[in-house]
Amino acid sequence: MKTFLSICLLLSCCSFLEAEEKRSFSFSQKPSPLHVSLKKKRFYDLLLPPTQKTYKHLNAQFIRIKGELKKGLHTEEMKALKTLYKVKSDKALLLALKPHPISITLAQAAMESAWGTSRFFKEANNVFGMWSSNSKDKRIAAGEKRNGKRTIWLRKFDSIEESVSEYYKTLGRAKAYRKFREYRYESDDVYTIVKGLDKYSELGKEYVETISTLIWHNDLTKYDLKESSN
């Protein structure tokens, strides 16, 4: 009888998980009580649409600007983009504009937000742990102070899409990611590109290895869109 009940319970749990995996998750649904597979599904439901939208927009812009530069055109839009990304040359602009593969974005998002369970993710739509040094930013304070003295502030965004967009912009213009931009311009291989993220975290090369492992273990390259053009 106990064996029969155990089998029934197992089958019931499996049916429940199968049913749950077919449903779509929203931001308001809390991830804490969810099974690991469901927590990840919630994460993908929330992150994939805005990430794909941002990537497609940036990639289309990159291809268009590159084509215009090949024709010898220099527009007001290019001038504005150079100011935005803090670059002067046409090559530096192209390096700044080319978006990196979605798999890298998802891996960093999973790492920085603990698969969408961090306080910063839930309270500030801050997917990538982006800090704020500007008191005019919308932001929230971290729970712990740096070295027990300085308050750490993190950006607060109105939406996940805004967070993703700002993340791509940051990697496109910050000096710390110059090598990352060179890697992503010359290659579409995610494991080559991520080597340029050693400055994203104090963990350095260990951070790069963790991101690479996340991509491989979760087969994140299946989400990459083969649209970029060198």
Secondary structure as UniProt FT lines:
FT   HELIX           2..22
FT   TURN            27..28
FT   TURN            32..33
FT   HELIX           36..70
FT   TURN            71..72
FT   HELIX           76..85
FT   HELIX           90..97
FT   HELIX           102..113
FT   TURN            114..117
FT   HELIX           119..124
FT   TURN            135..136
FT   STRAND          139..141
FT   TURN            147..149
FT   STRAND          153..155
FT   HELIX           160..173
FT   HELIX           175..177
FT   HELIX           178..186
FT   HELIX           190..193
FT   HELIX           194..197
FT   TURN            198..199
FT   TURN            202..204
FT   HELIX           205..217
FT   TURN            218..219
FT   HELIX           220..223
FT   TURN            226..227
//
